[in-house]
Amino acid sequence: MKKLVVIIAGTPGVGKTTVGRRVAKALDAEFIDVPELVRRGRLYEYYDRSLRTYVVDEKRLEEGVNEAITALGRGCVVVASHIIPKIKPIHDVRVVVIRLNPLSLIKRLERRGYPRRKIIANTEAEFIGVVYSEAVRLYGVDRVIQLDATGLNPADTVSKVLKTLKGLEGDHIDWLSSLSEHDIEKLIRFLSKK
């Protein structure tokens, strides 16, 4: 029987780790926090001081995540990451991409003290759906669901994730179509001040 692996993905700052831990608890599953695994396992090439982040060695990351999943034995595993790891096909993989209104993401990242360059990079990635696109590329549209967590607290987001894992459809997210003209102008002004 294949092990269920649920990847909780999204741009940095959308709430993946908080939601992932709670989803794992609700499913009585093991939890893997990829940024923690990267640091502990030294699965990075170097540390970028200007962005205050590790630059991940993707091949080593893939190996490290798959080894961690295998080491956990049987049952369900929840993996939280902004980088979508390629999980071995011996597992049943579902990907839930948490999305957040780019303007809400800016506020959240500013509160966390992220450097401006990093806020801009992450906001651009969220706006165009980089994480969702990568998940679909790796796993196909049938195994990837996106959820809009804008305005939701972690408990409501977890509830939404659990419902989608039981078959409820996710959200269709296109920030360009759904944001008001005023909000798009505000976003463009912020992103253009590099």
FENWO-V65607 format. One record per residue. N is the residue number from 1. PSI is psi in whole degrees, -180 to 180 (NA if undefined). OMEGA is omega as a letter, one per 40 degrees, with the letter a starting at -180 (NA if undefined). Layout:
BEGIN
N_PSI_OMEGA + N_PSI_OMEGA
END
This chain:
BEGIN
1_134_a + 2_143_i + 3_134_i + 4_124_i + 5_118_i + 6_117_i + 7_120_i + 8_110_a + 9_169_i + 10_166_i + 11_147_i + 12_132_i + 13_-7_a + 14_-13_i + 15_20_a + 16_-48_a + 17_-47_i + 18_-50_a + 19_-44_a + 20_-46_i + 21_-43_a + 22_-37_i + 23_-43_i + 24_-43_i + 25_-44_a + 26_-33_a + 27_0_a + 28_47_a + 29_165_i + 30_157_a + 31_134_i + 32_119_i + 33_107_a + 34_-45_i + 35_-37_i + 36_-43_i + 37_-40_i + 38_-46_a + 39_-51_a + 40_-42_a + 41_2_a + 42_49_a + 43_38_a + 44_160_i + 45_-42_i + 46_172_i + 47_125_i + 48_106_a + 49_-36_a + 50_-34_i + 51_-7_a + 52_54_a + 53_156_i + 54_140_i + 55_113_a + 56_141_i + 57_103_a + 58_-35_i + 59_-46_i + 60_-34_i + 61_-48_i + 62_-47_i + 63_-45_a + 64_-43_i + 65_-45_i + 66_-39_i + 67_-42_i + 68_-41_i + 69_-46_i + 70_-41_a + 71_-23_a + 72_-4_i + 73_-145_a + 74_168_i + 75_-170_a + 76_146_i + 77_134_i + 78_129_a + 79_126_i + 80_126_a + 81_150_i + 82_-16_i + 83_125_a + 84_111_i + 85_145_i + 86_112_a + 87_140_a + 88_143_a + 89_0_i + 90_-8_a + 91_155_i + 92_107_a + 93_133_i + 94_139_i + 95_127_i + 96_114_i + 97_116_i + 98_128_a + 99_155_a + 100_136_i + 101_128_a + 102_-35_i + 103_-37_i + 104_-38_i + 105_-42_i + 106_-49_a + 107_-43_a + 108_-44_a + 109_-35_i + 110_-44_i + 111_-33_i + 112_-6_i + 113_24_i + 114_147_i + 115_147_a + 116_-44_a + 117_-39_a + 118_-38_i + 119_-45_i + 120_-48_a + 121_-45_a + 122_-36_i + 123_-42_i + 124_-44_i + 125_-42_i + 126_-44_a + 127_-42_a + 128_-3_i + 129_40_a + 130_-47_a + 131_-43_i + 132_-46_a + 133_-42_i + 134_-40_i + 135_-44_i + 136_-40_i + 137_-42_a + 138_-37_a + 139_-10_a + 140_152_a + 141_-27_a + 142_-20_a + 143_5_a + 144_131_i + 145_140_i + 146_143_a + 147_134_i + 148_114_a + 149_9_a + 150_125_i + 151_-2_i + 152_147_i + 153_168_a + 154_-40_a + 155_-42_i + 156_-37_i + 157_-43_i + 158_-45_i + 159_-43_i + 160_-41_i + 161_-48_a + 162_-38_i + 163_-40_i + 164_-34_i + 165_-21_i + 166_3_i + 167_-9_i + 168_140_i + 169_152_i + 170_-165_a + 171_148_i + 172_122_a + 173_122_i + 174_95_a + 175_-33_a + 176_-39_i + 177_-31_a + 178_-22_i + 179_147_i + 180_162_i + 181_-41_i + 182_-45_a + 183_-37_i + 184_-42_i + 185_-43_i + 186_-44_i + 187_-46_a + 188_-41_i + 189_-45_i + 190_-48_a + 191_-26_a + 192_-10_i + 193_65_a + 194_NA_NA
END
